[in-house]
Amino acid sequence: GAGVSQSPRYKVAKRGQDVALRCDPISGHVSLFWYQQALGQGPEFLTYFQNEAQLDKSGLPSDRFFAERPEGSVSTLKIQRTQQEDSAVYLCASSSDRGGNQPQHFGDGTRLSIL
Amino acid sequence: DQQVKQNSPSLSVQEGRISILNCDYTNSMFDYFLWYKKYPAEGPTFLISISSIKDKNEDGRFTVFLNKSAKHLSLHIVPSQPGDSAVYFCAASDFPDMRFGAGTRLTVKP
């Protein structure tokens, strides 16, 4: 596709449920990033993939958060046993390079609400 | 720890005048800096970037200035247009970690 595509756009879940958020990056982009954005704040880095390899997961807030990109294209961010503090917009971004000299292009995000 | 700060939550400018958005950072390891524009319910859209080896980058109405000694970044928009009204985020990268400011809401009045 022309841009980064994320689904679903909105997700409501009850506390304790598991959720899965999907990201389809720009075709051919080797680098893929996940961010979490709280209301009124800038995005915060969660994790980074280069192709299928997860090279940095230092931003994942707990072991309930898990991300994968098994074939080096589509990525899924999974949150297990969701808590109310997980409510946020989850953004995915991709870029064409491996070294940080090209901008990241963002999807429109998934707004997650935990009841 | 807020490594990137945008101290002005909002800015209002008259159409045709210059808009100046400011950003400060603390981590000297950042080597790539970007500005993003965001509309409600959409993801951030890339505007312009600058590498740490430069002090200025220009793209049409948008110019980004980098002062490494002061750890300060600014975005100039001239002339400002009503369609520029949005939230602007600055970002600083020490790849793959990219940190964002909290954003500045720009309103350009006709």
Interface residues (C-beta under 8 A of the other chain):
Chain A: V4 Q6 S31 F33 G40 Q41 G42 P43 E44 F45 Y48 L55 D56 S58 G59 L91 A93 G99 G100 N101 P103 Q104 H105 F106 G107 D108 G109
Chain B: V4 D31 Y32 L34 Y36 A41 E42 G43 P44 T45 F46 S49 S51 F89 A91 S93 D94 F95 P96 D97 M98 R99 F100 G101 A102 G103
